[in-house]
Amino acid sequence: MNSFELPTAFIVTFAVILGALVGSFTNVLIYRIPRGESIAFPPSHCPNCDHQLHAIDLFPVFSWVFLGGKCRYCRAPISAQYPIIETISAVGYGVLACFFPLQDVGASLFGLFFFFTVLLAISVIDLQTYTIPDSLSLVGVLVGLGFAWVNEKQGGYFFHLPGLKDAFTGALYGAGILTLVGNFGSYLLRRFREAKHPTTPIDYQTLNLGALVGIWFGPLWAAIAVVLAMLVNFAARRYVRIPDFLTLPLVLLSVVFKISQGLDSNLITTVLITFQNLLAGAGIAALIAGFYWWLAPEPEEELPEEEWDPIAMGFGDVKLLALIGAFVGVSNVFVGLVIAILAGAVLGLLVYLITRNRKIKFGPFLAIGGFIALLYGPVLSDWYTSVLLGGM
């Protein structure tokens, strides 16, 4: 036995115990956030008899087992979700402690614990409610950037953890690519008609403007264009349309034009820069919209179902991939997205064959992809690069 085995075993054991305890709190997040309840007050209580729970009732996994899955006070059944979430959390924390040794990554490990907890909570909430709370995804983006700053100071690059610039760019690209997929897809679903009820002062049409400006001038000018559009809408006290039939074709034409400019020079570099600016422009616009809608939400009008605009992808998925990008960086965010798409295609098909339900909750698949990308992203990227170069 070498001198490193005992400390490592102790740290992993500590991580598992911590994960189980945090898993208990994760259940609180899953239950209370969709209901708009405080996650701190009142203390944990039985939802059936409202009796406050004591420490002996809250011991992860074991309390549920010893109580036979029933409340100690009213004997109402307790969902098996509680020990399942606590177990998943314990295992996830243990895996992270093995992959990212505390003695090497330091405080960054606790950032990864946070990342796993948020992914787990978001996945279950999305499965249950078809929503991804901004209080988890957007706060997660901010925490991810702070985590990247800490990691940069501690030299976490040895474990492929992103620095601040890489994390911010990963968040932009993650938000940008799903924004574009969602906006183009929604335009097709609307059969090339404009959205019926755009939201003042910023709407999906504004995000297309950000993508268009980003292609030509970069993300900073895209952000300026979006803010100026918002100010115009504030001044007009209504949404001044930026028609999709103009911006979306111009986005495609701009991409083609930019790439054609590189045919006589370095085509690969031109293609990369073009798509980087496109994704960054759409991503910064999406994050501005996301934070605005969260912090200063407009009152929602109750519209009849026939008035709803069809959408190809929920905006919660956009913010979730931004969160993932902030924690795993630029290259790994694309690895996570590919894994999510493959998992969604396979498992989504199985779910459809069993339940005939066509609605696929993409959030859990993004969470799975993000976690796998965190653990194996560099390995998968190196493998793909070797295969690509080997085939050329």
MOQUI-V221545 format. One record per residue. N is the residue number from 1. PSI is psi in radians with two decimals (none if undefined). OMEGA is omega in whole degrees, -180 to 180 (none if undefined). D_FIRST is the distance of its C-alpha to the first C-alpha in whole Angstrom. Layout:
# MOQUI-V221545
[[N & PSI & OMEGA & D_FIRST] [N & PSI & OMEGA & D_FIRST]]
This chain:
# MOQUI-V221545
[[1 & 2.15 & 179 & 0] [2 & 3.03 & -171 & 4] [3 & -0.20 & -176 & 7] [4 & -0.23 & -175 & 8] [5 & -0.79 & -178 & 7] [6 & -0.85 & 178 & 8] [7 & -0.72 & -180 & 11] [8 & -0.78 & 179 & 12] [9 & -0.69 & 180 & 12] [10 & -0.77 & -178 & 14] [11 & -0.74 & 180 & 16] [12 & -0.73 & 178 & 17] [13 & -0.77 & 177 & 18] [14 & -0.72 & -180 & 20] [15 & -0.71 & 179 & 22] [16 & -0.79 & 179 & 22] [17 & -0.78 & 178 & 24] [18 & -0.72 & 180 & 26] [19 & -0.70 & 178 & 27] [20 & -0.73 & 179 & 28] [21 & -0.77 & 178 & 30] [22 & -0.53 & 177 & 32] [23 & -0.62 & 176 & 32] [24 & -0.73 & 177 & 35] [25 & -0.58 & 177 & 36] [26 & -0.66 & 176 & 37] [27 & -0.62 & 176 & 39] [28 & -0.79 & 178 & 41] [29 & -0.79 & -177 & 41] [30 & -0.67 & -177 & 42] [31 & -0.74 & -169 & 45] [32 & -0.66 & -174 & 46] [33 & -0.83 & 179 & 47] [34 & -0.41 & -180 & 49] [35 & 0.01 & 179 & 51] [36 & 0.42 & -179 & 51] [37 & 2.74 & 175 & 50] [38 & 2.45 & 178 & 48] [39 & -0.09 & -179 & 44] [40 & -0.63 & -176 & 44] [41 & 2.49 & -5 & 48] [42 & 3.00 & 178 & 48] [43 & 2.90 & -178 & 45] [44 & 2.37 & -178 & 44] [45 & 2.83 & 178 & 46] [46 & 2.21 & -180 & 47] [47 & -0.25 & -179 & 49] [48 & -0.92 & -177 & 52] [49 & -0.11 & 177 & 52] [50 & 0.23 & 179 & 51] [51 & 2.32 & 178 & 50] [52 & 2.37 & -180 & 47] [53 & 2.53 & 179 & 44] [54 & 3.04 & -175 & 41] [55 & -0.64 & -178 & 38] [56 & -0.39 & 179 & 37] [57 & -0.19 & -171 & 39] [58 & 0.15 & 179 & 37] [59 & 2.13 & -173 & 33] [60 & 2.37 & 176 & 32] [61 & -0.97 & -172 & 32] [62 & -0.66 & 179 & 32] [63 & -0.75 & 179 & 36] [64 & -0.74 & -179 & 37] [65 & -0.84 & -177 & 36] [66 & -0.52 & 179 & 37] [67 & 0.03 & 179 & 40] [68 & 0.49 & 180 & 41] [69 & 0.45 & -179 & 41] [70 & 2.68 & 178 & 44] [71 & 2.38 & 179 & 45] [72 & -0.48 & -169 & 45] [73 & -0.67 & -179 & 49] [74 & -0.08 & 178 & 51] [75 & 0.31 & 174 & 49] [76 & 2.54 & -179 & 49] [77 & 2.50 & 177 & 47] [78 & 2.27 & -177 & 44] [79 & 2.46 & 175 & 43] [80 & -0.16 & 177 & 40] [81 & -0.63 & -174 & 39] [82 & -0.95 & 178 & 38] [83 & -0.49 & 179 & 34] [84 & -0.82 & 179 & 34] [85 & -0.73 & 180 & 34] [86 & -0.66 & 179 & 32] [87 & -0.79 & 178 & 29] [88 & -0.74 & 180 & 30] [89 & -0.74 & 180 & 29] [90 & -0.78 & -180 & 26] [91 & -0.76 & -180 & 25] [92 & -0.75 & 178 & 26] [93 & -0.69 & 179 & 24] [94 & -0.73 & 178 & 21] [95 & -0.76 & 180 & 22] [96 & -0.69 & 179 & 23] [97 & -0.55 & 177 & 20] [98 & -0.74 & -177 & 17] [99 & -0.54 & -176 & 20] [100 & 1.45 & -176 & 21] [101 & 2.36 & -177 & 18] [102 & -0.67 & -177 & 19] [103 & -0.26 & 180 & 18] [104 & -0.73 & -176 & 20] [105 & -0.20 & 176 & 23] [106 & -2.37 & -176 & 24] [107 & -0.29 & 178 & 27] [108 & -0.46 & 179 & 27] [109 & -0.64 & -180 & 25] [110 & -0.48 & 172 & 28] [111 & -0.68 & 178 & 30] [112 & -0.62 & 174 & 29] [113 & -0.80 & 178 & 28] [114 & -0.79 & 179 & 32] [115 & -0.83 & -179 & 33] [116 & -0.76 & -179 & 31] [117 & -0.76 & -180 & 33] [118 & -0.74 & 177 & 36] [119 & -0.73 & -180 & 36] [120 & -0.82 & -179 & 35] [121 & -0.78 & -180 & 38] [122 & -0.73 & -178 & 41] [123 & -0.83 & -177 & 40] [124 & -0.73 & 179 & 41] [125 & -0.72 & 179 & 44] [126 & -0.71 & 178 & 45] [127 & -0.62 & -175 & 45] [128 & -0.56 & -170 & 47] [129 & -0.08 & -175 & 49] [130 & 0.49 & 177 & 50] [131 & 2.68 & 175 & 49] [132 & 1.90 & -173 & 46] [133 & 2.36 & 176 & 47] [134 & -0.54 & -178 & 47] [135 & -0.28 & 174 & 46] [136 & -0.85 & -174 & 42] [137 & -0.84 & -176 & 43] [138 & -0.67 & 172 & 45] [139 & -0.65 & 178 & 43] [140 & -0.66 & 177 & 40] [141 & -0.80 & -179 & 41] [142 & -0.76 & 179 & 42] [143 & -0.68 & 179 & 38] [144 & -0.70 & 178 & 37] [145 & -0.68 & 176 & 39] [146 & -0.71 & 176 & 37] [147 & -0.73 & -180 & 34] [148 & -0.66 & 178 & 34] [149 & -0.78 & 178 & 36] [150 & -0.77 & -179 & 33] [151 & -0.70 & 179 & 31] [152 & -0.70 & 180 & 33] [153 & -0.48 & -176 & 33] [154 & 0.02 & 179 & 29] [155 & 0.58 & -179 & 28] [156 & -0.01 & 179 & 27] [157 & -0.43 & -180 & 29] [158 & -0.37 & 180 & 26] [159 & 0.39 & 175 & 25] [160 & 0.45 & 174 & 29] [161 & 2.48 & -172 & 30] [162 & 2.60 & 167 & 33] [163 & -3.11 & -173 & 35] [164 & -0.80 & -179 & 38] [165 & -0.76 & 179 & 41] [166 & -0.71 & -180 & 39] [167 & -0.77 & -180 & 38] [168 & -0.74 & 178 & 42] [169 & -0.70 & 177 & 43] [170 & -0.69 & 178 & 41] [171 & -0.74 & 179 & 42] [172 & -0.81 & -178 & 46] [173 & -0.69 & 179 & 45] [174 & -0.84 & 178 & 44] [175 & -0.67 & -175 & 47] [176 & -0.78 & -175 & 49] [177 & -0.68 & 179 & 48] [178 & -0.51 & 174 & 49] [179 & -0.82 & -179 & 52] [180 & -0.76 & 178 & 54] [181 & -0.81 & -179 & 53] [182 & -0.75 & -177 & 54] [183 & -0.76 & 177 & 57] [184 & -0.72 & 179 & 58] [185 & -0.72 & 179 & 57] [186 & -0.65 & 178 & 59] [187 & -0.68 & 176 & 62] [188 & -0.73 & 180 & 62] [189 & -0.54 & 177 & 62] [190 & 0.06 & -179 & 65] [191 & 0.82 & 175 & 67] [192 & 0.47 & 174 & 67] [193 & 2.71 & 179 & 69] [194 & 2.69 & 178 & 68] [195 & 2.48 & -175 & 66] [196 & -0.66 & -171 & 69] [197 & 1.28 & 176 & 67] [198 & 2.68 & -176 & 65] [199 & 2.29 & 176 & 64] [200 & 2.40 & 5 & 65] [201 & 0.05 & -178 & 64] [202 & 2.40 & -177 & 61] [203 & 3.12 & -180 & 61] [204 & -0.58 & 177 & 59] [205 & -0.61 & 179 & 62] [206 & -0.58 & 180 & 61] [207 & -0.60 & 176 & 58] [208 & -0.63 & 175 & 59] [209 & -0.74 & 178 & 61] [210 & -0.72 & 178 & 58] [211 & -0.75 & -178 & 57] [212 & -0.82 & 179 & 60] [213 & -0.65 & 180 & 60] [214 & -0.69 & 179 & 56] [215 & -0.73 & -173 & 57] [216 & -0.59 & -170 & 60] [217 & -0.08 & 178 & 59] [218 & 2.98 & -173 & 55] [219 & -0.54 & -180 & 53] [220 & -0.82 & 179 & 55] [221 & -0.50 & 174 & 58] [222 & -0.76 & 178 & 57] [223 & -0.73 & 179 & 56] [224 & -0.75 & 180 & 59] [225 & -0.71 & -180 & 61] [226 & -0.77 & 180 & 60] [227 & -0.72 & 178 & 61] [228 & -0.71 & 178 & 64] [229 & -0.69 & 177 & 65] [230 & -0.73 & 179 & 64] [231 & -0.66 & 176 & 66] [232 & -0.74 & -180 & 69] [233 & -0.66 & 175 & 68] [234 & -0.80 & -178 & 68] [235 & -0.67 & -179 & 71] [236 & -0.26 & -178 & 73] [237 & 0.49 & 175 & 72] [238 & 2.99 & 180 & 71] [239 & 2.02 & 175 & 69] [240 & 1.94 & -171 & 70] [241 & 2.43 & 168 & 69] [242 & 1.59 & -165 & 67] [243 & 2.39 & 176 & 68] [244 & -0.54 & -177 & 65] [245 & -0.22 & 173 & 68] [246 & -0.91 & -172 & 68] [247 & -0.78 & -175 & 64] [248 & -0.83 & 174 & 63] [249 & -0.62 & 179 & 65] [250 & -0.59 & 175 & 65] [251 & -0.84 & -180 & 61] [252 & -0.77 & 179 & 61] [253 & -0.65 & 179 & 64] [254 & -0.70 & 177 & 62] [255 & -0.83 & -180 & 59] [256 & -0.77 & -179 & 61] [257 & -0.81 & -179 & 63] [258 & -0.77 & -179 & 60] [259 & -0.67 & 180 & 58] [260 & -0.48 & 178 & 62] [261 & -0.35 & -179 & 62] [262 & 0.04 & -178 & 59] [263 & -0.55 & -178 & 60] [264 & -0.01 & -180 & 61] [265 & -2.09 & -179 & 58] [266 & 1.71 & -174 & 55] [267 & -0.77 & -177 & 55] [268 & -0.77 & 180 & 51] [269 & -0.73 & 180 & 51] [270 & -0.76 & 179 & 54] [271 & -0.79 & -179 & 53] [272 & -0.82 & -179 & 49] [273 & -0.72 & -180 & 51] [274 & -0.86 & -178 & 54] [275 & -0.53 & 175 & 51] [276 & -0.80 & 179 & 49] [277 & -0.66 & 178 & 52] [278 & -0.88 & -178 & 53] [279 & -0.70 & -179 & 50] [280 & -0.69 & 179 & 50] [281 & -0.81 & 177 & 53] [282 & -0.63 & -178 & 53] [283 & -0.76 & -180 & 50] [284 & -0.61 & 176 & 51] [285 & -0.72 & -180 & 54] [286 & -0.70 & -180 & 52] [287 & -0.66 & 176 & 50] [288 & -0.80 & 179 & 53] [289 & -0.77 & -178 & 55] [290 & -0.82 & -180 & 52] [291 & -0.63 & 178 & 52] [292 & -0.85 & -179 & 55] [293 & -0.51 & -179 & 56] [294 & -0.81 & -173 & 53] [295 & -0.50 & -179 & 54] [296 & 1.10 & -174 & 58] [297 & 2.46 & 175 & 58] [298 & 2.57 & 175 & 62] [299 & 2.27 & -177 & 63] [300 & 2.29 & 177 & 63] [301 & 2.43 & 176 & 66] [302 & 1.91 & -179 & 67] [303 & 2.52 & 174 & 68] [304 & 2.65 & -174 & 69] [305 & -0.60 & -178 & 66] [306 & -0.25 & 179 & 69] [307 & -0.13 & -179 & 68] [308 & 2.45 & 173 & 65] [309 & 2.28 & 177 & 64] [310 & 2.46 & 179 & 61] [311 & 2.56 & -179 & 58] [312 & -0.44 & -177 & 56] [313 & 2.38 & 178 & 52] [314 & 2.56 & -178 & 52] [315 & -0.33 & 175 & 51] [316 & -0.63 & 178 & 48] [317 & -0.62 & 178 & 46] [318 & -0.85 & -178 & 47] [319 & -0.56 & 178 & 46] [320 & -0.75 & 179 & 43] [321 & -0.51 & 172 & 42] [322 & -0.76 & 177 & 43] [323 & -0.81 & 180 & 40] [324 & -0.77 & 179 & 38] [325 & -0.62 & 180 & 39] [326 & -0.48 & -178 & 38] [327 & -0.50 & -174 & 34] [328 & -0.24 & 177 & 34] [329 & 3.13 & -170 & 36] [330 & -0.99 & -174 & 39] [331 & -0.68 & -176 & 38] [332 & -0.40 & 179 & 35] [333 & -0.58 & 177 & 38] [334 & -0.61 & 174 & 40] [335 & -0.80 & 180 & 37] [336 & -0.69 & 180 & 37] [337 & -0.75 & 179 & 41] [338 & -0.77 & 178 & 41] [339 & -0.74 & 180 & 38] [340 & -0.73 & 180 & 40] [341 & -0.79 & 180 & 43] [342 & -0.79 & 179 & 42] [343 & -0.71 & 179 & 40] [344 & -0.67 & -180 & 43] [345 & -0.80 & -176 & 45] [346 & -0.96 & -177 & 44] [347 & -0.61 & 177 & 43] [348 & -0.69 & 177 & 46] [349 & -0.73 & 178 & 48] [350 & -0.76 & 179 & 46] [351 & -0.71 & 180 & 47] [352 & -0.72 & -180 & 51] [353 & -0.56 & -178 & 51] [354 & -0.76 & -172 & 50] [355 & -0.25 & -175 & 52] [356 & 0.39 & 178 & 54] [357 & 2.08 & -177 & 53] [358 & -0.27 & -177 & 54] [359 & 2.03 & -178 & 52] [360 & 2.20 & 177 & 49] [361 & 1.85 & -172 & 47] [362 & -0.36 & -177 & 45] [363 & -0.85 & 179 & 43] [364 & -0.61 & 179 & 40] [365 & -0.66 & 175 & 40] [366 & -0.69 & 179 & 40] [367 & -0.76 & 177 & 37] [368 & -0.81 & 180 & 35] [369 & -0.70 & 180 & 36] [370 & -0.71 & -179 & 35] [371 & -0.74 & 178 & 31] [372 & -0.69 & 178 & 31] [373 & -0.64 & 178 & 32] [374 & -0.74 & -176 & 30] [375 & -0.74 & -170 & 27] [376 & 0.11 & -177 & 28] [377 & -0.91 & -180 & 31] [378 & -0.67 & 179 & 30] [379 & -0.79 & 180 & 29] [380 & -0.67 & 178 & 32] [381 & -0.76 & 179 & 34] [382 & -0.70 & 179 & 33] [383 & -0.79 & -179 & 34] [384 & -0.72 & 180 & 37] [385 & -0.73 & 180 & 38] [386 & -0.68 & 178 & 37] [387 & -0.74 & 180 & 39] [388 & -0.82 & -179 & 42] [389 & -0.57 & 179 & 42] [390 & -0.47 & -179 & 42] [391 & -0.06 & -178 & 45] [392 & none & none & 47]]
